[in-house]
């Protein structure tokens, strides 16, 4: 096996990889980069048929035991980047250094962003509101950037995997939100750092747990489309997965499964009646089902859900 680290720093990396793949088909090549390789203009060839893209997530829920993570609070607060999660680095120092290096390493070199201060303000604002609805006009005003510039910067942030933008699901039902997306930061530890959280209070777990479930879905999905659903009465479903032929899987993320109420789900199922309903909690050891509001709801962990999705 040949490992090429930071391959995007080569002048023409796609040519090097194409020649290597064609001349040595028996050789396995692992090419890594600090950003998605397709984000740089240096890649002049898509390498169709010659590559398989692997996105490395922070430590996933199903990997916690292998990393010796002591508990869910540790994973949520420290995040999933090994140096901090395993206690090898101070969270505050690590995250500050990471952000300082992220701009020149991933952004300035590949996207030629010039407004460093405004760009980093945008990053911090997005991570602080992670898990919530994103409003471009507010971001523009708060960061001192034009709307087109914010949109351009958002594309760079999504391309380099610092954020994931989740679009709303809509299929014609009345009063659905159609355009306003939600934004999720790439790591719960970074989010806690920028929010100034040194410990987690009871109400802090829910939104962070939502991030971990999304990480699992994205790591597993293989291109599966993931949405959220919300209407103008602020009723919301955390994640919605269309499965074809009118089938729609709903996923609600609950720190405590006993706190789940089915009202929002019932409204959603009036418009989209077909599909399974899941409540995902870190504390469900074995799957079980309940009838709530005339609907069957399955309760399980992320592992159980991924097994069901195949």
JOVEN-V391235 format. One line per field, one symbol per residue. ss: DSSP state (2 for helix, 1 for strand, 0 for the rest). A space follows every 50 residues. Layout:
# JOVEN-V391235
ss: ???
This chain:
# JOVEN-V391235
ss: 01110022200022222222222000001110000022200000000000 00000000002222222000022222220002222000002222222222 22222222222000022222222222220001100222222220002222 22222222200011110100000001000001111002222222200000 02222222222222222222200000111110000111111111001111 11100022200022222222200000111100000001111100111111 0222222220
